[in-house]
């Protein structure tokens, strides 16, 4: 079985190598007379002739060369626009984004002529390799149940060379995805046929990401089924997040596009969906007829009624562990790193201030946005609404949720975003902490202090400290994943929904010197 796993690793690395190399192996031919119809009229007016001279009737071998040529000319125009204050900020693009638009329209070669072949060499081999490694673990793990053998000695799971290599790759991928999408042109061409079959449109960077997201979650879900095969709650929960990601976050929005309806993820909610109340989104929904109005109403209903009511009855777990795509990726791709969550008192303090700070930021930004929408004023107290939106989108929507939130799995644990940055998690956490029927009950008399529960808590909660005292766990950060109960050899922990008045402990749990209270 170990031999088969080694073959799986080899096959997976080949696929990953081809996928990565595709970023640099593109071929692009810019046919004469096409440029004017492919770029914005104002941009063409300023740089069209110069750009035509540099790229038309030329074949570029290598993505970097094409990007550098186009970007250098665009940057000159960009500087001129800014100097003359002629640039509409809402239409502004980075040089890489501008190059990305042109490369998508003028790509040639095997990625365009035979995308299915490249799909098999990348996604196909990648899935095959991963399965060859994962499936034999049914036999290599032995009897069902959680074992910590080698967990803190493995280079892959405890900040070793393999772990840091994965960290560098994930961070690099997210940086390219958000800020240099032109380098993903060939990978996007690979999934073009799939995009056209679903929405009728060419694939873009976010379609590639959504498809990749679903593939990774599906493959790693198989690993979850094997690892937690002794616990039905984990099997059903994994199936649930997989269903909501594939159906609600990926397939349904694409099908809506084919039906000429707005792209919409019905399971997403503000403030996680931070741009829901942006003027362009509201105007788009209102202009889309009855379906668009329903989507707008549904989005407001999610925030005001559905989320708090569901949290009251079931805790955050109904969303964070059963529905959310971010949580779904964390629970599948991120599961091997869940024990890396920092459980120190300082980390808990940072968590409280940071996640609630992001929530306040989201409220302020959305308040400014709605004020501008209803009054048609672009600034409040001298602060430009668009600048506030851009700052939030860059710092929280891109850097925090993407680059750090997922890229840092191998070094900080799998719930970095959910624990420290997600504003929806903060909103639900406040409801769960003070007005919810959900709790994890403990039986201190049965606890043998093995530490499995604390080790596997992805939210940085020292579960064992509660279990030893026989205290209910009602922390606002708890997402109810139930893994602490799944790994307990004595059945000490149970996820329950009960009378609200019985859930809060009368006596706080003390840790460290005995001066730090964990009731939050």
Residue pairs with C-beta under 8 A, 6 or more apart in sequence:
1 136
1 139
1 140
2 136
2 140
4 132
4 136
5 132
5 133
5 136
5 137
5 140
7 129
7 132
8 128
8 129
8 130
8 131
8 132
8 133
8 134
9 129
9 133
10 129
11 125
11 128
11 129
11 132
12 125
12 126
12 129
12 130
12 132
12 133
13 129
14 125
14 129
15 121
15 122
15 123
15 124
15 125
15 126
15 128
15 129
16 126
18 118
18 121
18 122
18 125
19 122
19 123
19 126
19 187
22 111
22 118
22 122
22 186
22 187
22 190
23 63
23 176
23 183
23 184
23 186
23 187
24 62
24 63
24 64
24 183
25 62
25 63
25 186
26 60
26 62
26 63
26 66
26 103
26 107
26 109
26 111
26 185
26 186
27 59
27 60
27 61
27 107
27 108
27 109
28 59
28 60
28 63
28 66
28 103
28 106
28 107
28 108
29 58
29 59
29 60
29 106
29 108
30 55
30 56
30 57
30 58
30 60
30 102
30 106
31 56
31 57
31 106
32 52
32 56
32 57
33 56
34 105
34 106
35 44
35 48
35 51
35 52
35 55
35 56
35 102
36 44
36 48
38 101
38 102
38 105
38 106
39 48
39 51
39 98
39 101
39 102
40 91
42 86
43 74
43 77
43 98
46 77
46 80
46 81
47 73
47 74
47 76
47 77
50 73
51 70
51 73
51 74
54 69
54 70
54 73
55 66
55 69
55 70
59 108
60 66
60 69
63 103
63 182
63 183
63 185
63 186
64 183
66 99
66 103
67 96
67 99
67 103
67 182
67 183
70 95
70 98
70 99
70 102
70 103
71 95
71 96
71 98
71 99
72 95
74 95
74 98
74 99
75 95
78 87
78 95
80 86
81 87
89 386
90 386
93 101
94 179
96 179
96 180
96 181
96 182
97 181
97 182
99 182
100 181
100 182
100 185
100 205
103 182
103 185
104 185
104 188
104 202
104 204
107 185
107 186
107 189
110 117
110 118
111 118
111 186
111 189
111 190
112 189
115 189
115 190
115 191
115 192
115 193
116 193
118 186
118 189
118 190
119 190
119 191
122 187
122 190
123 190
123 215
126 215
127 215
127 219
130 219
131 219
131 222
134 219
134 222
134 223
134 226
135 222
135 226
137 223
137 226
137 227
138 226
138 229
141 147
141 226
141 227
144 229
144 230
145 230
145 489
146 227
146 452
146 456
146 486
146 487
148 452
148 455
151 157
151 158
151 339
151 455
152 158
152 339
154 160
154 162
155 161
155 162
155 163
156 162
156 163
156 166
156 336
157 163
157 336
157 337
157 339
157 340
158 340
159 340
159 410
159 411
163 337
163 410
163 411
164 410
164 411
166 409
166 410
167 407
167 408
167 409
167 410
167 411
170 406
170 407
170 408
170 409
170 410
171 403
171 407
171 408
173 407
174 402
174 403
174 406
174 407
175 403
176 183
176 184
177 184
177 205
177 209
177 402
178 398
178 402
178 403
179 398
181 205
184 205
184 208
187 208
188 203
188 204
188 205
188 207
188 208
189 203
191 203
191 207
191 208
191 211
192 202
192 203
194 203
194 211
195 201
195 202
195 203
195 204
195 207
195 254
196 202
196 203
198 251
198 254
198 255
198 257
198 258
199 254
199 255
199 257
199 258
200 257
200 258
201 257
207 254
210 249
210 250
211 250
213 245
213 249
213 250
213 325
213 329
214 245
214 246
214 250
216 329
216 332
216 333
217 241
217 242
217 245
217 246
217 328
217 329
217 332
217 333
218 242
218 246
220 332
220 333
220 335
221 238
221 239
221 242
221 332
223 332
223 335
224 234
224 235
224 238
224 331
224 332
224 335
225 235
225 238
227 335
228 234
228 235
228 238
228 483
228 486
229 235
230 486
231 482
231 485
231 486
233 482
233 485
233 486
233 495
234 482
234 483
234 486
237 321
237 322
237 331
237 481
237 482
238 331
238 332
240 322
240 323
241 321
241 322
241 323
241 324
241 325
241 327
241 328
241 331
241 332
242 328
242 332
244 267
244 322
244 323
244 324
244 325
244 328
245 325
245 328
245 329
248 265
248 266
248 267
249 265
249 267
249 268
249 325
252 264
252 265
252 266
253 263
253 264
253 265
254 263
256 262
256 263
256 264
257 263
261 288
261 291
261 292
262 284
262 285
262 288
262 291
262 292
262 295
264 295
265 273
266 295
266 298
267 323
267 324
267 325
268 276
269 299
269 302
269 303
269 306
269 307
269 319
269 424
270 276
270 277
270 299
270 302
270 303
270 362
270 366
270 424
271 359
271 362
271 363
271 366
271 423
271 424
271 427
272 324
272 326
272 422
272 423
272 424
273 299
274 362
274 365
274 366
274 392
274 393
274 396
274 397
274 423
275 281
275 389
275 393
275 397
276 299
277 366
277 369
277 370
277 373
278 369
278 389
279 369
279 372
279 373
282 296
282 373
284 292
285 292
285 293
285 295
285 296
286 292
286 293
286 296
288 295
307 319
307 424
307 427
307 428
307 431
308 428
308 431
308 435
310 318
310 319
311 318
311 319
311 428
311 431
311 432
311 436
311 438
312 431
312 435
312 436
312 437
313 436
313 437
313 438
313 497
314 437
314 438
314 480
314 497
315 432
315 436
315 437
315 438
315 439
315 478
315 480
315 497
316 425
316 428
316 429
316 432
316 438
316 478
316 479
316 480
317 438
317 478
317 479
317 480
317 481
317 482
317 495
319 327
319 424
319 428
320 327
320 418
320 425
320 428
320 479
320 480
320 481
321 327
321 331
321 479
321 480
321 481
321 482
326 401
326 405
326 417
326 418
326 422
327 415
327 418
327 479
329 406
330 409
330 414
330 415
330 417
330 418
330 458
331 414
331 481
333 406
333 409
333 414
334 406
334 409
334 413
334 414
334 415
334 458
335 414
337 409
337 410
337 413
337 414
338 413
338 414
338 415
338 456
338 457
338 458
338 483
339 413
339 455
339 456
340 410
340 411
340 412
340 413
340 414
341 412
341 413
341 414
341 415
341 419
341 457
341 458
341 459
341 460
342 412
342 413
342 460
343 454
343 457
343 460
343 461
343 462
345 511
345 512
345 516
347 460
348 460
348 518
348 520
350 420
351 419
351 420
351 460
351 477
352 520
354 420
354 421
355 419
355 420
355 421
355 422
355 423
355 425
355 426
355 429
356 426
358 396
358 400
358 421
358 422
358 423
358 426
359 423
359 426
359 427
361 392
361 396
361 423
362 392
362 396
362 423
364 388
365 388
365 389
365 392
368 380
368 383
368 385
368 388
369 385
369 388
369 389
371 377
371 380
371 385
372 378
372 379
372 380
372 385
378 384
378 385
378 386
379 385
396 421
396 423
400 417
400 420
400 421
401 417
401 421
401 422
404 416
404 417
404 421
405 416
405 417
405 418
405 421
406 417
408 416
409 416
413 419
413 458
413 460
414 458
415 458
415 459
415 479
418 425
418 459
418 479
419 425
419 458
419 459
419 460
419 477
425 477
425 479
429 476
429 477
430 476
432 438
432 474
432 476
432 478
433 474
433 475
433 476
433 520
435 500
436 474
436 500
436 503
437 497
437 498
437 499
437 500
437 503
438 474
438 480
438 495
438 496
438 497
438 503
439 472
439 473
439 474
439 496
439 498
439 503
440 463
440 466
440 472
440 473
440 474
440 478
440 480
440 484
440 485
440 493
440 494
440 495
440 496
441 472
441 473
441 493
441 494
441 496
442 466
442 467
442 469
442 470
442 471
442 472
442 473
442 492
442 493
443 467
443 470
443 491
443 492
444 467
444 468
444 469
444 470
444 471
444 492
445 470
446 490
446 491
446 492
447 464
447 467
447 468
447 490
447 492
448 489
448 490
449 464
449 468
450 488
450 489
451 464
452 484
452 487
452 488
452 489
453 463
453 464
453 467
453 484
453 485
453 487
453 488
453 492
453 493
454 461
454 462
454 463
454 464
454 465
454 484
455 487
456 483
456 484
456 487
457 463
457 483
457 484
458 479
458 481
458 483
459 475
459 477
459 478
459 479
460 477
461 473
461 475
461 477
461 478
462 511
462 518
463 473
463 484
463 493
465 509
465 511
465 518
466 472
466 473
466 509
466 518
467 492
467 493
469 507
469 509
471 505
471 507
471 509
472 503
472 504
472 505
473 493
474 503
474 504
474 505
474 519
475 518
475 520
476 520
480 495
482 495
484 493
485 491
485 493
485 494
485 495
504 519
505 519
508 517
508 518
508 519
509 517
509 518
509 519
510 516
510 517
510 518
511 518
